[in-house]
Every structure is written in C-alpha cells, then in structure tokens.
Amino acid sequence: MVDLWTNRTERMAPGVELEGPSGKLVIVRASSLSEAGRWLVSFAGFDSEEAAESIRGAVLRAAPIDVPGALWVHELIGADVYDEEGLLIGSVKSVQANPASDLLILEDGRLIPLSFVSAEDSGRLTVKAPSGLLDL
C-alpha cells in the first residue's frame, strides 16, 4: 500500500518510475483505495511478499513535474523571503500543510500563508502580507 502525498494521481500510472531506497521502482499496476490518498501498487520485480516487505515504510520519490508557475515544497525550503519593498524577512525552514493555505514556516517561527507569495524567482520569494502579519 502506498500513501500518495500529491494530488497528481498520474504518478501512479503503469510505467512510472519512483526512486526508492535501493534504486528505481517501476509501477506495474495501481488502484486507488476508498481511503483518500491510499493506493494498492505492484512494482516490477517485487513478486513476493518478502520482496514487498523489503520496502515497507520507504519514502518513494518521483521526478519533478514541470508546471509553469507551480511552487514545489522542495524548492521552497531554504528560500529567502522578502517583502514587496525588497526587505529580507527570513528563510523558509519548512512548509506545513493547512486546509486554507499551506504555511511557510520561517526559521524564526513566523508563519506566512503560501497564498501571500506574489513572486518566486530562483530561491527568492516575495510576499504581499497584510500589515502586522510579519511583525515580531
């Protein structure tokens, strides 16, 4: 069983390669279960229960998808955050999932909703935040 941490269900299509702990895993077949985000997946070369157990709990990664204008968590971590006047606010330590808008967590603990990002350019984020949000 695989927990899918993306809304891109094409990641579970037959033939897709995922990077596992010991190399590439190729999906042979996958079907969505009734539980949100859970998939039953068969990988090429994993034809026994013992083989499947060898990757239990492993984090599998897919190659990045090029979507113009999309912000990806792995690109946000470590990015410098500036206000619209060009003043450095801080660096992104992590990103927290949140129903209304994912949150950028800065190194100093401040939270900025991702919806406030107005521009992104090579590891530099510009945010348009309401007055007072970024005050310490």
C-alpha positions, 0 to 999 in steps of 0.5 A, a space after each residue: 500500500 502506498 500513501 500518495 502525498 500529491 494530488 497528481 494521481 498520474 504518478 501512479 500510472 503503469 510505467 512510472 518510475 519512483 526512486 526508492 531506497 535501493 534504486 528505481 521502482 517501476 509501477 506495474 499496476 495501481 488502484 486507488 483505495 476508498 481511503 483518500 490518498 491510499 493506493 494498492 501498487 505492484 512494482 516490477 520485480 517485487 513478486 513476493 511478499 518478502 520482496 514487498 516487505 523489503 520496502 515497507 515504510 520507504 519514502 518513494 520519490 518521483 521526478 519533478 513535474 514541470 508546471 509553469 508557475 507551480 511552487 514545489 515544497 522542495 524548492 521552497 525550503 531554504 528560500 529567502 523571503 522578502 517583502 514587496 519593498 525588497 526587505 529580507 524577512 527570513 528563510 523558509 525552514 519548512 512548509 506545513 500543510 493547512 486546509 486554507 493555505 499551506 504555511 511557510 514556516 520561517 526559521 524564526 517561527 513566523 508563519 506566512 500563508 503560501 497564498 501571500 507569495 506574489 513572486 518566486 524567482 530562483 530561491 527568492 520569494 516575495 510576499 504581499 502580507 497584510 500589515 502586522 502579519 510579519 511583525 515580531 
